[in-house]
């Protein structure tokens, strides 16, 4: 008969320790950081010196021109930025859905066509939005059209990538049921695939709109229209008070749009 004194002591779980892989990875990351910092000439003392000396942009930041918030020209430039973001997101996201579907095995049985679609997606995604803007400014000239085309390709790349990743994890049961019932390819995609990814796809579109709203300000710096052109005008003229007032106006609107978008995305997912 076994007594309590004869019972084996309880086995306590081993305390989690730091693995050799984690230590090695941290050392490699630290070494790469040091080597990279030295190769690019990084100097913390120079950064402190440059920021503490007399600096016109920093002085303008301390005394922004709040009148830019109510300026008619600033409002007009921002409305153009908002229009570019809306149109670029709408056209790009609409085009991204079929491209994402055609890049999957169940959405595109033709292997060579599927590889072509994936290759096109990779090429579009590899080119950043600012480079798209520079290309279209050169091709069609300075103005809102070049910014719209740049945002279209940027939206196409982002939404296609995110939607394709979602398609990789959908439930194949409805697809098999649709195929077994004799549904055509279009009917199968419409009834078995799109309903599964629609909430995530809508969330991606809203997120992409946020990105486009921010990107449109940068695209304007190279002449692609929107509020960025007005920011570049103030920068070139050295009018830092007006520039920072415009930046604060843009930040306020982007913050409001982002809060609305985050709330909508939480309800969708």
Secondary structure, DSSP 8 states (H G I E B T S, - for coil): ---TTTS------------HHHHHHHHHHHHHHHHHHHHTT--HHHHHHHHHS--HHHHHHHT--GGGGS-HHHHHHHHHHHHHHHHHHHHHHHHHHHHHHHTSTTT---HHHHHHHHHHHHHHHHS-HHHHHHHHHHHH-SSHHHHHHHHHHHHHHHHHHHHHHHHTTS-SHHHHHHHHTT--HHHHIIIIIHHHHHHHHHHHHHHHHHHHHHHHHHHGGGT-SSHHHHHHHHHHHT-HHHHHHHHHHHHHHHHHHHHHHHHHHHHH-
